[in-house]
């Protein structure tokens, strides 16, 4: 039995979970509303303030989906109650970030600035203090969307292994390589 799939999800105060037709689960909370389609083989039970997931057999496919859908719904519940925040750091001389609404203007060492439009479901903020690296903050309720946008921003200039310059997640550790001189 999947250890994650066996755990039930406790429904917090102010959150409502409904299972609609075609096994679409809707989670509503103070931050907003999210939906997730669930495979028809996985059954969902909502009782006594808990959500339980069960699978029909021990096939590999059913075992894999059992824990997956439980984790996805748990992420939706956390998203509508607390929300998610992801921070990115720009490391490099002359690297800058500015935003107007949901349009991000990035100077990442290329010959031109990169204009990046953030989806309307997310809030974006930029901060640049003297002596500190510029920071981009993404906020929203959908964990998957925040991760996808953050990964796309990081891919615009990945951290390089020699000096560590580029866009990286806050707290990410980049392993640096020794240069040519270290070989002698």
N, C-alpha and C positions, 0 to 999 in steps of 0.2 A: 504494500500500500504506500502511496506517495505521502511522505511526511508533510509536505506543504499542502497537498490536496486534502489531507485529513483534517487540518486545522480549520475551524470555522471562523468566519469573519464576524466580529461584533459590530452591530450597527450603532454608531454614535447618536447622541441626541440631535435632532434636527435634520437627520438624513433619512430619505425614503428610497427604498429599492423595490422596483417592480420588474416582473418578468413578463414581457409582451409576447406577441405572436412571433413565430420564427425564431424563438429563443434569443430575443434581444433584451438585454438587461439595461434598465435605465436607472441611474443613480442621481438623485437630486439632493442638493445641500445648499448651505448659505452662500457658497462661492459660485454655484452654477449647476449645470446639468450635463452629464456625460452618458454616452451609450456604448455598449459593447455587444457584438454578436457572439453567441456561444455555439459550439458544435452541438448538433442535435443529439449526439450520444451521451453527453454529459447532462445529468439532471441537477437542477437547482432547487433547493428547499429553503424557504424563508419562514422561520418560526422562533418565537420567544426572543426576538431581537438579535438573532444570529442567522447567517447564511451558510448553508452546508452544500457541498458539492459531492456527487457520487458518480462512479463510472460503472458501466455494465459488466465489463470483463477485465481480465488482466493482460490484454493484448498490449504490445509496446505502444501502439498509437493511442490507445485509451489512457495508458499510464502517463504518457507524455502530456496529453491535453488536460488531464485531471489537475495537476499542479499549475500548469500554465494559466488556465482560466481562473483559478482561485487567486493567483498572484495578480492577474490583470484587474479583477474586480476589487481586490484590496487596494490597488493603486488608484482606482477610480474613487473609492471611498475616501482615501487620504487626500486626494486632489480636491474634492468638493468640500472637505472640512478645513484643511490647512492650506492647500495649494503647494506648488513646487517653485523653487528658485534655483537657477543655475548661473554661475558666474564664470566669465572668461577673462583672461588677462592677456594684454598685448605687450610682448617683450621685444624691444628693439628700438634703436635710435630713430626717432621721427615717426614712430607708429602712433596713430591717433584714431580716436573714435568719437563720433558725434551723432546725435539723433534728433530728428524732427518728427514727432509723432512716432509712427512705426517704420520710419525709413532711417536706416543706419548708413552713415557715411564713414567709410574706413580708409585710412591711409596706411598701407601695409608694405611700403617700400617698392611698390611697382611704379611705373611711369604715370599711372593715373589712379585716381581714387576709385574705390569700389562702392557702388550704391547697392545696398542689400535691403529688400523689403521684408519685414517681419510679418508673419500672419497676424490678422486682427485679433485672434484669440489670445495672443500673448502681449504682455507689456514689456517694453524694453527701456533700459536706462543706461546712461554712460556717466562715468565719473573719472576725472583726471585731476589728481592733486600734484602739486609741485614736488618733484623728487620721487614720485611713485609711478608705477606703470598704469596706463589706462585700463579701466575695468568696464566690461559690458555685463549688465545684469538682465537676465531673462526671467520673467515671472508669469505663471499661468496655472491652470488646473489640470492640464493634460500632460502627464509625464512623458508620454511617447512623443508628442509634438515638440516639447521643450528639448528633449534629447536629440531629436532629428535636426532642429534648427541650430542647436549648439554644435553638433557634429559638422554641419554644413559650414558654419562660420569658422570652425577650426580648420577645415579642409582648404580654406582660402589661402592660408599660409601656415602649414604644419610646423611645429617646432623642429628646427634642424639639430642634428646631433653634435655639432662642433661648438657652437656658442650658445645654443638653446633659444635662439631668436624665433619668434613666430607667435601664433595664437595658441594659448593652452588653457585648459580648465584650471580654475583656481585650486591650488594645492596639488596639481599634477607634477610628478617628478620626472624629469627628462634625463635619461642616462646619457652622459656626454662621452664622446670618443676622444682619444688622444690624437693630436695632429701629427703631421709628418715628422716634426722635430723629435718627437718622443721615441721614434724607432731607432735612433742612433745612440 
